[in-house]
Amino acid sequence: MNEIEKILEAHEVRPTAMRILIYKFMAKKDRAVTLTEIENAFGKADRATLSRTIRTFEAKNIVHQIDDGTGIPKYALCENNCNCEVEQDLHIHFHCNNCDETVCLTDHKIPHINLPEGYMAENVNLVVKGICEKCSRV
């Protein structure tokens, strides 16, 4: 059994050929990807299968969705031992205004926010926008 199969099974996801291919595709990227990018990479695959796979990955905490303000959801693989809990696993995302790429800055955690009594956070998203390292060198 290869590493990707072990990761999927650890998240209680059956490691089908398509799921393994999508995981590999995302693992090769150093940035978040859109569903359209995944569909373009697997042009002959059924779009519904690709969409279901991403939804399954998200439900099982294999990927997390990023709302970077562009109106197009992006997806990135979660770190090992991440369970996407609002209380402890949240990190900053960076969106480049030049190349339109969004990356996870997993070493930069979002601090815990104490909400007023009666409020319950379901999601926290912090996106820093600017010029990325690649674009600033050009």
C-alpha positions in Angstrom: 0.0 0.0 0.0 1.4 3.4 -1.0 1.5 6.5 1.1 -1.5 8.1 -0.5 -3.6 5.0 0.0 -2.6 5.0 3.7 -3.6 8.7 4.1 -7.0 8.1 2.4 -7.7 5.0 4.5 -6.7 6.9 7.7 -9.5 9.4 6.8 -11.9 6.5 6.1 -11.9 7.2 2.4 -11.7 4.2 0.0 -8.6 4.8 -2.2 -10.1 4.5 -5.7 -7.8 5.2 -8.7 -9.5 8.6 -9.3 -9.1 9.6 -5.7 -5.5 8.7 -5.7 -4.9 10.6 -8.9 -6.7 13.7 -7.6 -4.7 13.6 -4.3 -1.4 13.3 -6.3 -2.4 16.2 -8.5 -3.1 18.4 -5.5 0.0 17.3 -3.7 2.2 18.4 -6.7 0.8 21.9 -6.5 2.3 24.4 -4.1 -0.9 26.4 -4.1 -4.6 25.9 -3.7 -6.5 24.8 -6.8 -10.0 25.3 -8.2 -12.4 22.6 -9.2 -12.1 23.8 -12.7 -8.3 23.3 -12.6 -9.0 19.7 -11.4 -11.6 19.2 -14.2 -9.1 20.5 -16.8 -6.3 18.2 -15.5 -8.7 15.2 -15.8 -10.6 16.2 -18.9 -11.8 12.8 -19.7 -13.1 12.1 -16.2 -16.7 12.6 -15.3 -17.2 16.1 -13.7 -19.6 14.7 -11.2 -17.0 12.2 -10.0 -14.4 15.0 -9.6 -16.8 17.2 -7.7 -17.9 14.3 -5.4 -14.3 13.5 -4.7 -13.5 17.0 -3.6 -16.6 17.1 -1.4 -15.7 13.8 0.1 -12.1 15.0 0.7 -13.5 18.1 2.4 -15.9 16.2 4.5 -13.2 13.9 5.7 -10.7 16.7 6.4 -8.3 15.7 3.6 -8.7 19.2 1.9 -10.0 22.5 3.1 -11.8 25.1 1.1 -10.5 28.6 0.8 -12.6 31.6 0.2 -9.9 34.1 -1.0 -12.4 36.8 -2.1 -12.3 35.9 -5.8 -15.7 34.3 -5.7 -14.2 30.9 -6.8 -13.6 28.4 -4.1 -10.1 26.9 -4.0 -9.0 23.7 -2.3 -5.7 22.8 -0.6 -4.6 19.6 1.1 -4.7 19.6 4.8 -1.6 19.1 6.9 -1.0 15.8 8.6 -2.9 15.6 11.9 -5.2 18.4 10.9 -8.9 18.0 11.7 -9.9 21.5 10.5 -11.1 22.5 13.9 -11.9 26.2 14.4 -10.3 26.2 17.8 -6.8 24.9 16.8 -6.1 24.1 13.1 -6.6 27.4 11.3 -3.9 29.1 9.4 -3.5 32.2 7.2 -3.9 32.1 3.4 -2.2 34.5 1.0 -3.7 35.5 -2.3 -1.5 37.2 -4.9 -3.2 40.0 -6.7 -0.7 39.6 -9.6 -0.8 35.9 -10.5 -4.1 35.1 -8.7 -2.6 32.2 -6.8 -3.6 31.4 -3.3 -1.3 29.5 -0.9 -1.6 28.2 2.7 0.8 29.8 5.2 0.5 26.9 7.6 3.3 28.1 9.9 1.2 31.2 10.6 -1.8 30.2 12.7 -4.9 32.3 13.3 -5.0 33.1 17.0 -8.1 32.0 19.0 -10.8 34.6 19.0 -13.0 34.9 22.1 -16.5 35.5 20.8 -19.2 37.0 23.0 -21.5 34.8 24.9 -24.1 33.0 22.7 -21.9 33.2 19.5 -20.4 30.0 18.0 -17.8 30.1 15.2 -18.3 27.6 12.4 -15.6 28.8 10.1 -12.7 31.3 10.3 -10.9 32.5 7.2 -8.1 35.0 7.1 -6.7 36.0 3.7 -3.8 38.3 3.3 -3.8 39.9 -0.2 -0.7 41.3 -1.9 2.2 40.3 -4.1 3.7 36.8 -3.7 7.3 35.9 -3.5 7.4 34.7 -7.1 5.8 37.9 -8.5 7.9 40.2 -6.4 11.1 38.8 -7.9 10.0 39.6 -11.5 
